[in-house]
Structures are given as structure tokens and as C-alpha cells.
């Protein structure tokens, strides 16, 4: 019984990781499109490198 519960739990964790990764990639993609459109090429480079910049720009561009 414990083995079955562990498999179900682990399957759910893996599925959650995949979904989170997909959402993160989409979020970053949106940001990387918006920054150059706003003439902010250097900011796009910073967003690609540093999480602190990404968080700042997500808020600024209202990307959630």
C-alpha cells in the first residue's frame, strides 16, 4: 500500500514540476519579448541572467 501511495505522490510531484517549468518558460518568454519592444535591450540581457531583475520586471510589466 505504501509503495502505491509513494508512486502516486511521486507522479504528482513530477507532473507539478513539469507544469511549473512550462509556466516559468512562458513567463520568461513574455518578458523577453516585452523588454526589447520597449527599447530595453540591456534589461532583457539582465533578465536572462539574474532572477532579481526578472522579479522586478515581472512586476513592472504585470506578468504573473
NUPAPA-777583 format. One record per residue (C-alpha): residue in one letter; x, z, y. Coordinates in Angstrom, 2 decimals. Example, Ala and Ser with C-alpha at 12.3 -4.5 7.8 and 13.67 -1.06 7.14 Angstrom:
BEGIN
{res = A x = 12.30 z = 7.80 y = -4.50}
{res = S x = 13.67 z = 7.14 y = -1.06}
//
This chain:
BEGIN
{res = X x = 0.00 z = 0.00 y = 0.00}
{res = X x = 2.76 z = 0.92 y = 2.46}
{res = X x = 4.54 z = -2.35 y = 1.70}
{res = X x = 1.42 z = -4.35 y = 2.57}
{res = X x = 0.94 z = -2.41 y = 5.82}
{res = X x = 4.59 z = -2.97 y = 6.74}
{res = X x = 4.25 z = -6.73 y = 6.14}
{res = X x = 1.13 z = -6.91 y = 8.28}
{res = X x = 2.77 z = -4.84 y = 11.03}
{res = X x = 5.97 z = -6.90 y = 10.98}
{res = X x = 3.96 z = -10.11 y = 11.05}
{res = X x = 2.11 z = -8.88 y = 14.13}
{res = X x = 5.35 z = -7.87 y = 15.82}
{res = X x = 6.88 z = -11.29 y = 15.19}
{res = X x = 3.77 z = -13.05 y = 16.46}
{res = X x = 3.84 z = -10.89 y = 19.58}
{res = X x = 7.49 z = -11.74 y = 20.19}
{res = X x = 6.78 z = -15.47 y = 19.87}
{res = X x = 3.85 z = -15.25 y = 22.30}
{res = X x = 5.87 z = -13.19 y = 24.77}
{res = X x = 8.74 z = -15.66 y = 24.66}
{res = X x = 6.38 z = -18.57 y = 25.26}
{res = X x = 4.76 z = -16.81 y = 28.22}
{res = X x = 8.16 z = -15.94 y = 29.68}
{res = X x = 9.36 z = -19.52 y = 29.39}
{res = X x = 6.21 z = -20.79 y = 31.11}
{res = X x = 6.58 z = -18.22 y = 33.88}
{res = X x = 10.22 z = -19.14 y = 34.49}
{res = X x = 9.35 z = -22.84 y = 34.37}
{res = X x = 6.73 z = -22.36 y = 37.07}
{res = X x = 9.21 z = -20.51 y = 39.24}
{res = X x = 11.97 z = -23.07 y = 38.77}
{res = X x = 9.51 z = -25.80 y = 39.84}
{res = X x = 8.28 z = -23.95 y = 42.91}
{res = X x = 11.62 z = -22.89 y = 44.36}
{res = X x = 13.10 z = -26.40 y = 44.79}
{res = X x = 9.74 z = -27.65 y = 46.08}
{res = X x = 10.11 z = -25.02 y = 48.81}
{res = X x = 13.66 z = -26.25 y = 49.53}
{res = X x = 15.23 z = -23.21 y = 47.92}
{res = X x = 17.75 z = -24.71 y = 45.52}
{res = X x = 20.18 z = -21.77 y = 45.75}
{res = X x = 17.35 z = -19.36 y = 44.99}
{res = X x = 16.45 z = -21.39 y = 41.90}
{res = X x = 20.04 z = -21.04 y = 40.68}
{res = X x = 19.92 z = -17.29 y = 41.30}
{res = X x = 16.59 z = -17.01 y = 39.48}
{res = X x = 18.08 z = -18.79 y = 36.48}
{res = X x = 20.97 z = -16.29 y = 36.35}
{res = X x = 19.59 z = -12.92 y = 37.42}
{res = X x = 16.44 z = -11.03 y = 36.36}
{res = X x = 16.34 z = -9.12 y = 39.65}
{res = X x = 15.94 z = -12.38 y = 41.58}
{res = X x = 13.30 z = -13.61 y = 39.15}
{res = X x = 11.22 z = -10.47 y = 39.64}
{res = X x = 11.48 z = -10.82 y = 43.42}
{res = X x = 10.46 z = -14.48 y = 43.39}
{res = X x = 7.64 z = -13.95 y = 40.86}
{res = X x = 6.11 z = -11.54 y = 43.33}
{res = X x = 6.76 z = -13.77 y = 46.32}
{res = X x = 5.24 z = -16.84 y = 44.67}
{res = X x = 2.47 z = -14.80 y = 42.99}
{res = X x = 3.45 z = -15.85 y = 39.48}
{res = X x = 2.22 z = -13.48 y = 36.79}
//
